[in-house]
């Protein structure tokens, strides 16, 4: 996986630090200081990498964002080793 930018790392770490909470986009934006629309784009990118999932929770209007099993063990700041052909 490619190295993440600072905002992506911030959102990812927010989710990891709060994995026991059901956070929606607005809450993540408030906690990180990143614009809600940017959070949405970041979450979409993390979802494409199978690190997060959007989950419907009964009684809530918005889906919440949770780390996947892979996301819980992933280190977004680790250097990526590139295989040479």
N, C-alpha and C positions, 0 to 999 in steps of 0.2 A: 504494500500500500504506500501511496505517496505521503510525504510529510504534510501535516496539517498546518494551516495558518493560525495565527494567535486567537482569532475569534472562535474558530472551530474548537481549538483546544480548551478555551474558556467554557464554551457550552458543554463540551464533553465532560470536563472536570466537574462542572456544576451537576450534571446528571449523575456522575459517579459518586460525588460527595453526598448526594441526596437520593441514593438509589432506593431507599426505603419510603420515599414520598412519591405521590402521584402528581407530577408537575405538568402543567400545560405550557403552551408557548408564552403566554403573558407572564406567568410566574418566572419562567426561565429568563425572559427579557428583563424583568425587574431585578432579579438576583444578579445578573451579569452586567447590566447596563448596556446591553446590545439591543438594537432596534428589533421589535417583534417580527417585522418582515425579514430581517436578516437571520433571525433565529429560525424562522420557517425554512429558509433556504439551506441553512447549515444542517438542520435536522433531516431535510430531504437527502442531502449528500451523505450524512451518516447512515441513513436508512438504506441507501443504495449499496453501501459497504457492509450492510448487515450488522451494524453495531448498535442500532437503536430500532425500536418499533413504536408505532402509534397504536395505542390501546384504547378501546371504548370502555368507559367505566360507567356503570349504571348510576343514574342520579347526577351525572355531570354533562353539561352541554358540549364541552370541548373534549377531544381526545387528549389523553395524557401521553407523555413521551417516557419510555423506559429503555434502559440498556438491555441488550440481548445477553445471552450467556457469553458470547464472544466479546461483546462490548465490556463486560465486567472485568475481563482479564487483559484487555487491550491497553497498550501504553501508547498514547498519541504522540509522545515526544521521543520515542525510540527511533533511532536511525534505521532506515530500511536497507537491508543488504540486497544488492542487485546481483542476480546470477549472471555470470559471463558465459557466453556461448562457446 
